[in-house]
Amino acid sequence: MNTMSVDREVVRRVARIKAGILAVVLGLICGGGLFLMTVWLLVKGGPMVGEHLKLLRHYFIGYSVTWGGAFVGLFWGLLVGGLAGWAVGITYNRIVVMRRQ
């Protein structure tokens, strides 16, 4: 193998993203983040807990700034983050394939 073919093979292997792994990671980040934000507001307390975060109920069915809502938010965050990560991974890989041609 000459250096040109080795370089081309390295670029081909490095440039691809595993869409499934990206979906899991982004799902965990989004789900965990929403869960932690909700729990933080519940622990912190106050007269008007999570007024801005409550607006997510318009997008995520069943979500509220409550202990049960924290788990609903975890589910929705996993789902939406996972779908976003998968879509980004697939789109990125298709762009990489198009650029190689």
C-alpha positions as CSV (number, residue, x, y, z in Angstrom):
1,M,0.0,0.0,0.0
2,N,1.3,3.4,-0.9
3,T,1.0,6.5,1.3
4,M,-1.8,7.9,-0.8
5,S,-4.1,4.9,-0.4
6,V,-3.3,4.8,3.4
7,D,-4.2,8.4,3.8
8,R,-7.4,7.9,1.8
9,E,-8.4,4.9,4.0
10,V,-7.7,6.9,7.2
11,V,-9.9,9.8,6.0
12,R,-12.6,7.3,5.0
13,R,-12.7,5.6,8.4
14,V,-12.3,8.7,10.6
15,A,-14.9,10.8,8.8
16,R,-17.8,8.5,9.5
17,I,-19.9,8.9,12.6
18,K,-21.8,6.1,14.3
19,A,-25.3,7.5,14.2
20,G,-26.6,5.1,16.9
21,I,-23.9,6.0,19.4
22,L,-24.5,9.7,18.7
23,A,-28.3,9.2,19.3
24,V,-27.6,7.4,22.6
25,V,-25.2,10.1,23.8
26,L,-27.4,13.1,22.8
27,G,-30.5,11.4,24.2
28,L,-28.7,10.9,27.6
29,I,-27.5,14.5,27.6
30,C,-30.9,15.9,26.8
31,G,-32.9,13.6,29.0
32,G,-30.6,13.8,31.9
33,G,-30.3,17.6,31.5
34,L,-34.1,18.1,31.6
35,F,-34.4,15.7,34.5
36,L,-31.7,17.5,36.5
37,M,-33.1,21.0,35.7
38,T,-36.6,19.9,36.9
39,V,-35.2,18.3,40.1
40,W,-33.0,21.3,40.8
41,L,-36.0,23.6,40.6
42,L,-38.1,21.3,42.8
43,V,-35.3,21.2,45.4
44,K,-34.7,24.9,45.2
45,G,-38.4,25.7,45.7
46,G,-39.8,29.2,45.9
47,P,-43.1,30.9,45.2
48,M,-43.0,30.5,41.4
49,V,-41.1,27.3,40.6
50,G,-40.0,26.8,37.0
51,E,-42.3,29.3,35.3
52,H,-40.2,29.1,32.1
53,L,-39.6,25.4,32.2
54,K,-43.3,24.8,32.6
55,L,-43.7,26.0,29.0
56,L,-42.3,22.7,27.8
57,R,-45.7,21.1,28.6
58,H,-46.9,22.6,25.3
59,Y,-44.4,20.3,23.4
60,F,-43.9,17.4,25.8
61,I,-47.2,15.7,26.7
62,G,-47.4,15.1,30.4
63,Y,-44.5,17.2,31.4
64,S,-44.7,19.5,34.4
65,V,-42.3,20.8,37.0
66,T,-43.1,18.0,39.5
67,W,-41.3,14.9,40.6
68,G,-43.4,12.8,38.2
69,G,-42.9,15.4,35.5
70,A,-39.1,15.0,35.9
71,F,-39.4,11.4,34.8
72,V,-41.7,12.4,31.9
73,G,-39.1,15.0,30.9
74,L,-36.4,12.3,31.1
75,F,-38.4,10.2,28.7
76,W,-39.1,13.0,26.3
77,G,-35.5,14.2,26.5
78,L,-34.2,10.8,25.7
79,L,-36.6,10.5,22.8
80,V,-36.1,13.9,21.2
81,G,-32.3,14.0,21.9
82,G,-31.9,10.5,20.5
83,L,-33.9,11.3,17.3
84,A,-31.8,14.5,16.9
85,G,-28.5,12.7,17.4
86,W,-29.5,10.0,14.9
87,A,-30.6,12.6,12.3
88,V,-27.4,14.5,12.7
89,G,-25.3,11.3,12.4
90,I,-27.1,10.1,9.3
91,T,-27.0,13.6,7.6
92,Y,-23.3,14.0,8.4
93,N,-22.5,10.5,7.0
94,R,-24.4,11.3,3.8
95,I,-22.6,14.6,3.3
96,V,-19.3,12.7,3.8
97,V,-20.2,10.2,1.2
98,M,-21.3,12.9,-1.3
99,R,-18.0,14.8,-0.8
100,R,-16.0,11.7,-1.5
101,Q,-17.4,11.3,-5.0
